[in-house]
Amino acid sequence: MDRSKLQNLLESVASGETTINSALDKLKNFGFEEVEDFAKIDHHRSLRNGFPEVIWGAGKTPEQIVKIIEVMARKNRELDRDLPVMATSIEPEVFTQLQAQIPELKYYRMARICALVPQNMEPKYPGAIAVITAGTSDLPVAEEAAITAELLGFKVNRLWDVGVAGIHRLLQNLHFIAQADVLIVVAGMEGALPSVVGGLVDCPVIAVPTSVGYGASFNGIAALLTMLNSCASGIGVMNIDNGFGAAILAGRILRTAGKLNNNILDD
């Protein structure tokens, strides 16, 4: 961040030449911080998108991940922000190396997420996200979605193993899906569960195909195509195994709903 530019902007606000809203718009894209020669951290992403930058762990060395986490944590302390510092796709052996250098790091093994957790983990946004799986083998992707949403401040409810092969399991839990404000439905094999759920609820449904299944499932492509061709209208479909992306989309839906409700109340 260029200190002189920030000072000029603040002086302009103080003098009345620039409005607070105008200054905020400029700060949303004000800068980033370089970490040696391998990363550029976007500290203002939460201002623009509502959620902080999250580290994609796969392909990075443990040393790189540690340095990025430390820089992000330092910036949160400087700005007094109660935000998580998260890394996804972290295998257990990688986490062991990370924790040796950052002891306070927490690991969610099923979700393969590690994080510096905010002091206040209570939900701070209205509404509830429900995460549903067709089978137990879909749990890693579902937990990635659930843990991501919880770390970012949303209430999450879970319902596992209610796939269409035993549809009575889902039908006995209609009260559960009826209470959700956004549903994330995770399924592999033929990926039929989101279509069934989409025909039963009036809230947004986010479908996540997983790479679970036999050879003809083509590592999740079969489930992906089923979800894209769903006869239940209004289903949004994420990429294969992308529980993280589903959580972010669900969070944006709830945040937007909250803004709209506030506008209605203001009027």
ZAKE-123080 format. One record per atom (N, C-alpha, C): x negated, y negated, z negated. Coordinates in pm, whole numbers, padded with zeros to 5 digits, always signed. Layout:
BEGIN
XYZ ...
This chain:
BEGIN
-00084+00118+00000 +00000+00000+00000 -00088-00124+00000 -00059-00219+00090 -00134-00343+00101 -00088-00439-00009 -00175-00465-00106 -00139-00547-00223 -00103-00689-00184 -00178-00746-00088 -00152-00885-00049 -00015-00900+00017 +00022-00801+00100 +00154-00807+00164 +00265-00796+00061 +00246-00709-00037 +00346-00695-00143 +00357-00824-00223 +00244-00887-00253 +00247-01012-00328 +00319-01120-00249 +00292-01129-00119 +00359-01229-00035 +00509-01207-00032 +00548-01081-00025 +00691-01049-00022 +00758-01089-00153 +00694-01057-00265 +00751-01091-00396 +00758-01243-00416 +00657-01313-00371 +00659-01460-00381 +00770-01517-00296 +00796-01455-00181 +00903-01502-00094 +01039-01481-00159 +01055-01370-00230 +01180-01345-00303 +01194-01446-00416 +01085-01471-00489 +01089-01564-00601 +01125-01706-00557 +01080-01743-00440 +01107-01879-00391 +01245-01893-00327 +01311-01779-00304 +01442-01783-00241 +01440-01774-00090 +01320-01764-00031 +01312-01755+00114 +01358-01619+00166 +01345-01516+00082 +01387-01380+00119 +01485-01328+00017 +01594-01270+00064 +01693-01214-00028 +01642-01082-00086 +01701-01042-00198 +01663-00915-00259 +01692-00798-00165 +01807-00801-00099 +01841-00692-00007 +01745-00684+00110 +01705-00800+00160 +01609-00801+00270 +01474-00746+00226 +01433-00783+00105 +01306-00732+00052 +01312-00581+00033 +01426-00532-00014 +01441-00388-00035 +01431-00313+00097 +01490-00369+00201 +01481-00305+00333 +01336-00297+00381 +01259-00401+00352 +01118-00399+00392 +01038-00298+00310 +01072-00287+00182 +00998-00195+00095 +01028-00049+00129 +01142-00022+00189 +01177+00116+00223 +01076+00179+00317 +01012+00098+00398 +00912+00149+00492 +00777+00082+00471 +00747+00049+00345 +00632-00037+00320 +00498+00032+00336 +00488+00156+00294 +00356+00216+00303 +00351+00361+00262 +00232+00414+00269 +00205+00551+00228 +00066+00554+00168 +00031+00665+00107 -00098+00679+00043 -00173+00797+00102 -00295+00773+00146 -00375+00880+00203 -00443+00960+00093 -00441+01091+00111 -00512+01182+00021 -00625+01245+00102 -00745+01193+00078 -00863+01235+00154 -00830+01231+00304 -00860+01340+00376 -00837+01337+00520 -00730+01436+00563 -00645+01483+00466 -00551+01587+00504 -00404+01555+00475 -00374+01444+00409 -00234+01415+00378 -00211+01265+00368 -00088+01226+00399 -00042+01088+00384 +00091+01095+00312 +00093+01056+00186 +00211+01073+00102 +00306+00955+00119 +00430+00986+00145 +00535+00886+00167 +00603+00858+00033 +00551+00762-00042 +00603+00734-00176 +00741+00670-00173 +00782+00614-00062 +00908+00542-00056 +01019+00622+00010 +00995+00751+00028 +01098+00831+00094 +01229+00832+00015 +01218+00830-00117 +01341+00832-00198 +01422+00705-00179 +01355+00592-00146 +01428+00469-00119 +01505+00478+00012 +01444+00543+00111 +01509+00553+00242 +01611+00666+00249 +01574+00783+00197 +01653+00904+00217 +01729+00950+00093 +01698+00891-00022 +01767+00931-00144 +01695+01038-00223 +01599+01107-00160 +01526+01214-00226 +01376+01198-00200 +01293+01235-00297 +01148+01220-00278 +01093+01320-00178 +00972+01292-00130 +00904+01386-00042 +00875+01515-00119 +00890+01628-00048 +00863+01759-00107 +00751+01826-00028 +00662+01892-00100 +00543+01953-00039 +00579+02088+00021 +00547+02106+00148 +00559+02237+00212 +00429+02312+00184 +00439+02417+00101 +00319+02482+00052 +00249+02574+00150 +00327+02638+00237 +00268+02736+00329 +00167+02669+00421 +00050+02730+00434 -00053+02677+00522 -00147+02580+00457 -00114+02534+00336 -00204+02445+00262 -00288+02527+00165 -00408+02481+00138 -00490+02548+00039 -00445+02507-00100 -00471+02588-00202 -00436+02547-00339 -00500+02414-00377 -00623+02390-00333 -00690+02263-00365 -00614+02145-00304 -00566+02161-00183 -00490+02052-00120 -00359+02027-00193 -00291+02134-00230 -00163+02120-00300 -00182+02051-00435 -00287+02090-00507 -00315+02028-00637 -00338+01878-00621 -00417+01838-00525 -00447+01696-00507 -00322+01617-00469 -00237+01675-00385 -00114+01606-00346 -00021+01592-00466 -00006+01699-00544 +00079+01693-00664 +00028+01587-00760 -00101+01582-00783 -00157+01486-00877 -00132+01342-00833 -00145+01316-00703 -00122+01180-00654 +00026+01143-00667 +00115+01235-00634 +00258+01207-00644 +00300+01187-00789 +00244+01267-00880 +00276+01253-01022 +00226+01120-01076 +00107+01080-01036 +00053+00952-01080 +00141+00837-01035 +00187+00841-00911 +00273+00734-00861 +00405+00730-00936 +00461+00845-00969 +00584+00847-01047 +00564+00781-01184 +00448+00807-01245 +00421+00745-01376 +00404+00594-01360 +00334+00552-01257 +00311+00409-01236 +00443+00334-01217 +00535+00395-01145 +00663+00330-01114 +00772+00367-01214 +00736+00446-01316 +00831+00489-01418 +00953+00555-01355 +00926+00647-01262 +01032+00719-01192 +01046+00860-01250 +01169+00897-01280 +01195+01030-01334 +01231+01123-01218 +01133+01147-01131 +01154+01228-01012 +01071+01356-01020 +01121+01465-00963 +01041+01587-00960 +00929+01576-00858 +00824+01653-00879 +00722+01674-00776 +00730+01822-00741 +00776+01851-00621 +00808+01988-00583 +00720+02037-00469 +00694+02167-00471 +00629+02234-00359 +00704+02362-00330 +00738+02384-00204 +00813+02504-00165 +00721+02604-00096 +00772+02725-00080 +00699+02835-00015 +00564+02861-00084 +00570+02871-00217 +00451+02897-00299 +00455+03042-00347 +00358+03120-00302 +00351+03259-00344 +00294+03268-00487 +00325+03377-00559 +00281+03389-00699 +00130+03374-00718 +00050+03432-00628 -00095+03422-00644 -00145+03279-00622 -00075+03203-00539 -00110+03062-00519 -00074+02982-00644 +00045+03011-00699 +00086+02938-00819 -00013+02959-00934 -00064+03079-00948 -00162+03106-01054 -00281+03011-01043 -00327+02987-00923 -00438+02894-00902 -00397+02750-00930 -00274+02715-00894 -00226+02579-00918 -00212+02551-01067 -00154+02647-01138 -00129+02626-01281 -00259+02617-01361 -00364+02682-01311 -00493+02672-01380 -00542+02529-01383 -00501+02448-01286 -00544+02308-01280 -00436+02212-01327 -00310+02254-01319 -00198+02171-01365 -00113+02257-01458 -00148+02267-01585 -00081+02360-01677 +00069+02337-01692 +00115+02213-01678 +00257+02183-01700 +00345+02219-01581 +00284+02269-01475 +00359+02306-01355 +00450+02424-01386 +00576+02416-01344 +00673+02523-01366 +00694+02600-01236 +00714+02731-01249 +00730+02816-01131 +00865+02886-01133 +00935+02880-01020 +01059+02951-01000 +01030+03064-00900 +01005+03182-00955 +00949+03290-00874 +01041+03332-00760 +01169+03350-00788 +01261+03395-00683 +01268+03293-00570 +01271+03165-00606 +01282+03059-00506 +01148+03025-00441 +01039+03070-00500 +00903+03037-00454 +00881+02885-00454 +00928+02822-00560 +00913+02678-00578 +00835+02653-00706 +00740+02561-00700 +00678+02513-00824 +00705+02364-00834 +00710+02314-00957 +00749+02175-00974 +00704+02118-01106 +00674+01990-01105 +00667+01910-01226 +00810+01861-01249 +00871+01908-01356 +01014+01889-01376 +01042+01757-01447 +01144+01682-01402 +01180+01558-01472 +01220+01586-01616 +01201+01486-01701 +01239+01502-01841 +01388+01527-01856 +01466+01459-01774 +01611+01475-01779 +01656+01564-01663 +01686+01689-01694 +01731+01782-01591 +01884+01792-01583 +01953+01706-01656 +02099+01707-01650 +02143+01652-01514 +02255+01703-01459 +02304+01649-01332 +02330+01499-01341 +02282+01426-01243 +02302+01280-01243 +02394+01233-01133 +02440+01325-01049 +02533+01291-00942 +02664+01365-00963 +02776+01304-00924 +02905+01373-00939 +02920+01486-00838 +03012+01575-00868 +03039+01685-00777 +02957+01808-00810 +02994+01920-00747 +02927+02047-00771 +02899+02118-00640 +02779+02175-00633 +02739+02257-00519 +02749+02402-00561 +02817+02483-00480 +02823+02627-00506 +02737+02698-00403 +02655+02791-00449 +02570+02870-00360 +02616+03015-00367 +02645+03072-00251 +02700+03207-00242 +02609+03292-00154 +02588+03417-00191 +02514+03508-00103 +02600+03626-00063 +02571+03676+00057 +02637+03798+00102 +02580+03919+00029 +02449+03921+00008 +02385+04034-00058 +02274+03991-00151 +02225+04086-00230 +02116+04058-00323 +01987+04024-00249 +01967+04081-00130 +01845+04054-00054 +01838+03911-00004 +01951+03840-00008 +01953+03699+00035 +01916+03604-00079 +01890+03658-00198 +01867+03573-00314 +01749+03477-00302 +01634+03516-00246 +01524+03419-00239 +01561+03290-00166 +01634+03302-00057 +01676+03182+00018 +01781+03105-00061 +01874+03177-00122 +01979+03112-00201 +01920+03040-00321 +01824+03102-00388 +01763+03039-00504 +01679+02917-00463 +01619+02921-00346 +01548+02802-00298 +01646+02685-00288 +01766+02712-00236 +01867+02607-00226 +01913+02562-00364 +01940+02658-00451 +01995+02625-00583 +01894+02547-00669 +01771+02593-00672 +01668+02526-00753 +01638+02387-00698 +01630+02375-00566 +01608+02243-00506 +01716+02146-00548 +01841+02188-00537 +01953+02100-00572 +01950+02062-00720 +01919+02158-00807 +01914+02128-00950 +01801+02032-00983 +01685+02052-00924 +01572+01962-00951 +01601+01820-00903 +01684+01807-00801 +01715+01675-00746 +01836+01612-00814 +01893+01679-00916 +01995+01614-00998 +02138+01654-00972 +02163+01773-00914 +02299+01815-00884 +02339+01936-00968 +02467+01944-00997 +02522+02062-01065 +02535+02174-00963 +02487+02293-01000 +02489+02407-00909 +02555+02525-00977 +02648+02590-00906 +02708+02716-00951 +02668+02825-00853 +02650+02947-00904 +02600+03057-00823 +02700+03173-00822 +02710+03237-00704 +02792+03358-00689 +02718+03450-00593 +02672+03566-00645 +02587+03654-00565 +02661+03781-00522 +02620+03833-00407 +02658+03966-00361 +02809+03980-00339 +02863+03895-00254 +03007+03900-00222 +03027+03906-00071 +02944+03985-00003 +02949+03993+00143 +03073+04064+00196 +03090+04058+00328 +03213+04108+00391 +03225+04259+00389 +03116+04330+00362 +03125+04476+00354 +03214+04520+00238 +03231+04434+00140 +03323+04458+00028 +03398+04329+00002 +03489+04294+00093 +03550+04161+00092 +03630+04135-00035 +03673+04242-00104 +03749+04224-00228 +03666+04150-00333 +03532+04162-00326 +03447+04092-00422 +03460+03941-00407 +03470+03895-00283 +03490+03753-00257 +03630+03710-00296 +03731+03791-00258 +03869+03754-00284 +03899+03745-00432 +03828+03823-00513 +03846+03814-00658 +03779+03692-00718 +03706+03618-00636 +03638+03496-00684 +03684+03371-00610 +03807+03373-00561 +03859+03255-00490 +03861+03132-00579 +03884+03152-00708 +03884+03038-00801 +03747+02971-00804 +03641+03050-00786 +03505+02996-00788 +03482+02904-00668 +03513+02953-00548 +03487+02871-00430 +03582+02753-00422 +03701+02765-00482 +03797+02654-00479 +03750+02537-00563 +03663+02562-00661 +03614+02455-00749 +03494+02380-00693 +03440+02427-00582 +03319+02365-00526 +03353+02241-00444 +03260+02146-00444 +03273+02028-00359 +03196+02045-00229 +03088+02124-00234 +03014+02166-00115 +02972+02310-00137 +02985+02393-00033 +02947+02533-00042 +02826+02561+00047 +02727+02627-00009 +02614+02679+00069 +02631+02830+00073 +02648+02886+00193 +02676+03029+00209 +02557+03093+00280 +02492+03187+00212 +02367+03246+00260 +02393+03393+00297 +02357+03430+00420 +02385+03567+00464 +02287+03610+00572 +02253+03738+00568 +02172+03799+00673 +02257+03896+00751 +02195+04007+00799 +02268+04107+00879 +02339+04037+00995 +02473+04053+01003 +02548+03988+01112 +02591+03847+01076 +02576+03806+00950 +02602+03668+00910 +02747+03626+00914 +02840+03715+00879 +02982+03685+00893 +03041+03606+00776 +02975+03609+00660 +03035+03550+00539 +03075+03403+00553 +02992+03316+00613 +03034+03176+00622 +03165+03156+00699 +03191+03237+00802 +03318+03225+00874 +03436+03257+00784 +03422+03362+00704 +03530+03399+00612 +03552+03288+00510 +03444+03240+00449 +03456+03135+00348 +03511+03007+00412 +03464+02975+00533 +03510+02854+00600 +03659+02852+00626 +03720+02969+00636 +03864+02977+00657 +03945+02971+00529 +03878+02961+00415 +03947+02965+00286 +03937+02835+00207 +03850+02743+00248 +03824+02625+00165 +03843+02497+00245 +03859+02386+00173 +03875+02256+00239 +03754+02166+00222 +03645+02220+00167 +03524+02141+00145 +03419+02176+00252 +03312+02095+00264 +03207+02125+00361 +03141+02260+00331 +03113+02336+00436 +03045+02464+00424 +02915+02458+00502 +02804+02487+00434 +02672+02489+00498 +02627+02635+00504 +02609+02686+00623 +02571+02826+00641 +02420+02837+00658 +02362+02936+00591 +02218+02959+00601 +02194+03105+00641 +02149+03129+00763 +02115+03266+00802 +01982+03307+00741 +01972+03433+00703 +01846+03484+00650 +01789+03589+00744 +01663+03616+00728 +01594+03714+00814 +01611+03856+00762 +01716+03879+00684 +01745+04011+00629 +01824+04094+00730 +01782+04217+00756 +01859+04304+00845 +01770+04400+00921 +01833+04494+00988 +01760+04591+01070 +01713+04527+01200 +01648+04608+01283 +01581+04556+01403 +01665+04468+01493 +01791+04505+01516 +01876+04428+01606 +01920+04294+01547 +01887+04271+01420 +01916+04139+01362 +01814+04036+01409 +01703+04085+01467 +01599+03997+01523 +01553+03891+01423 +01526+03938+01299 +01473+03849+01194 +01560+03726+01170 +01690+03746+01177 +01782+03638+01144 +01850+03572+01262 +01806+03601+01382 +01867+03537+01500 +02011+03582+01517 +02040+03709+01491 +02178+03758+01502 +02270+03681+01407 +02226+03666+01282 +02308+03591+01185 +02322+03445+01226 +02215+03387+01275 +02219+03247+01321 +02323+03229+01431 +02322+03318+01531 +02416+03306+01642 +02560+03327+01595 +02581+03421+01504 +02716+03441+01449 +02767+03313+01384 +02682+03250+01305 +02723+03129+01235 +02748+03014+01331 +02665+03003+01433 +02685+02897+01533 +02814+02917+01612 +02855+03045+01627 +02975+03077+01703 +03096+03102+01614 +03090+03054+01491 +03198+03079+01396 +03332+03028+01448 +03435+03109+01427 +03569+03063+01465 +03630+02973+01359 +03570+02966+01242 +03612+02870+01139 +03546+02737+01170 +03625+02634+01191 +03571+02505+01235 +03505+02429+01121 +03411+02343+01160 +03352+02252+01063 +03241+02309+00979 +03180+02420+01020 +03070+02478+00945 +02938+02424+00999 +02854+02373+00911 +02720+02330+00949 +02623+02444+00931 +02531+02461+01024 +02440+02576+01020 +02295+02528+01011 +02222+02583+00913 +02081+02552+00896 +01996+02651+00975 +01867+02625+00978 +01773+02717+01040 +01757+02842+00954 +01699+02946+01010 +01683+03073+00942 +01598+03056+00815 +01649+03106+00703 +01580+03105+00573 +01559+02965+00516 +01629+02865+00566 +01605+02727+00522 +01700+02687+00409 +01679+02748+00292 +01759+02710+00176 +01732+02568+00130 +01607+02525+00142 +01571+02388+00104 +01652+02286+00184 +01656+02303+00315 +01730+02209+00399 +01878+02207+00366 +01934+02323+00331 +02075+02329+00294 +02102+02247+00168 +02011+02256+00072 +02028+02180-00052 +02024+02030-00027 +01932+01987+00059 +01922+01843+00089 +02049+01794+00158 +02100+01872+00254 +02222+01832+00322 +02340+01827+00226 +02352+01928+00140 +02460+01928+00041 +02450+01806-00050 +02328+01773-00091 +02308+01657-00176 +02347+01527-00107 +02315+01516+00020 +02351+01395+00094 +02503+01382+00107 +02570+01494+00127 +02716+01490+00136 +02776+01438+00005 +02728+01489-00108 +02781+01446-00237 +02747+01300-00266 +02625+01260-00232 +02587+01119-00255 +02672+01025-00169 +02697+01062-00046 +02779+00979+00042 +02922+00971-00011 +02974+01085-00056 +03109+01085-00114 +03115+00993-00235 +03009+00994-00317 +03005+00907-00433 +03006+00760-00395 +02932+00725-00289 +02929+00587-00242 +03067+00544-00192 +03132+00632-00117 +03264+00600-00063 +03365+00581-00175 +03358+00666-00277 +03450+00652-00391 +03425+00521-00464 +03299+00482-00479 +03268+00356-00546 +03321+00238-00467 +03311+00245-00334 +03362+00137-00251 +03512+00125-00265 +03581+00240-00270 +03727+00237-00286 +03765+00175-00421 +03691+00213-00526 +03719+00158-00659 +03692+00009-00662 +03584-00034-00593 +03552-00178-00590 +03661-00258-00521 +03720-00199-00417 +03825-00269-00344 +03954-00278-00428 
